[in-house]
């Protein structure tokens, strides 16, 4: 019985679908975090225990 061959287009389509699903999952996980955890990289430390946006 011959093996079924998966075409290159089918493999690329499956990879794109998997990549899109992973990206959406990452976005959902990041949006589920509280705002101060999502935007910590926007803050710049100015002095001792102070920050500014």
Helices and strands as residue ranges (DSSP letters): H 8-32, H 35-38, G 40-42, E 44-47, E 50-52
